[in-house]
Amino acid sequence: MMNKICVVGLGYIGLPTSVMFANNGLHVHGVDVNAAAVEKIQHKQLHIEENGLQERLNAAIDSGNLTVSTTPEKADVFIIAVPSPIKPDKTADMKYVEAATKSIVPYIEKGNLVILESTVPPRTVEDVMMPILEESGLEIGTELLVSHSPERVIPGRVFEELVNNSRIVGGINEKSSEKTRDLYRAFVKGEIFLTDATTAEMVKVIENTFRDVNIAFANELARVSANLGVNVWEAIKLANHHPRVNIHLPGPGVGGHCIAVDPWFLVEQDPQNAKIIHLARQTNDSMPLYVANQVKEIANQHQIKNPKVAVLGLSFKANIDDMRESPSVEVVHHLNELNLELTAFDPHIHEAKLPQQSLELEETLKNADIILILTEHDEFKILDPKQMANLVRSKIVFDTKNCLPRDAWLKAGFDLRVLGDSKNI
Ligand code: SAJ
């Protein structure tokens, strides 16, 4: 008796999840407060970029299994997949989770199941959602089942991971967990592990915190290695051959709405103890300034007084269009503060989101003194350095992702600098 699902939030998680359920035979009603996004989806147009989404959306709409609007409808199951950002003071902003929960209260009925997919500070289901859901008058746990099943998919590979990743399901009681597991079995081939709601919340937050701390370690190693005259990329690669070592990679910082955000939930909840977590956040947040200073240093070494920087890559990671919390935006900000002239370009971002953004690669590179690679998009890896050499004013490239083919760029006469490599200092 779980035929109809109402999904609240049609973003990077809610929309792919909706089409997956719809294409597996369930009736899905998707809801978003963004009327423009809703209208686009109704017309089978995408408001976000994700591999394989277009054809799956077409199928879902054509089959009649997916409808969307700006208001919820009665359903057997409600799934909430809305943003859970942090405020400027780094504390959790639960206003979307609260508003989404309130929005479904008039529609929920005896026997329904409510699932929160958004990543939240541990205890949110118990302390924030349950009091709101109680307003329905239903007895929680018997008449209304509630659980947390955090999404764990990585942007760019969402459909593959939705199906194959294992999934954590944490109900407020066993019945809630079991019913949630049965629902996701519609398309999940990975294992489904059952726990309680607060543990599920903790699991999700610590997964992303693990990654943040590990990346901070890599970024710290990058800075230490450069000072010691060691190439950090080679050192990490070799260290990772040890069977119990798995160091992540350095870069210009950590972006996205998850890894740069979720560790703050733990810092807020227990600042006395969450010390490494806090320092890791600060370390990763310090990388954009470090990169901007390095750009200035490289220009000085070449005695270029007013360098023009071509910034390549604005999304927070490779091959996606998502600029949320992107370290590139911070790098651009710091380059501006250092009074460096710049033009920025990203092949995945088709409208100007920054004043100094160009939509043309050629225009970006024309007369540039330093090409600064901030995102390892496939498009950048296959750039022809000989062609680039004809466009730029000085042949200098600073690769913060170690993604360019070294020999080809050196052969074309470029001074190739890499983040975390001895040559930068
Ligand atoms: N990054 C590095 N070095 C690395 C790996 C990543 O600097 O070695 C940077 C990336 O460039 C990017 C940021 O970290 O700026 C985050 O990228 P990511 O690919 O690690 O993660 P997200 O934010 O796209 O997705 C993460 C995933 N979590 C984990 O891998 C533990 C995903 O599974 C979650 O579903 C997602 O967060 C989420 O929604 O919470």
Residues whose N, C-alpha, C, O or C-beta is under 5 A from the ligand:
A	BS01	SAJ	E151 R152 V153 I154 P155 E207 N208 R211 I215 H248 L249 P250 G251 G253 V254 G255 G256 C258 I259 F316 K317
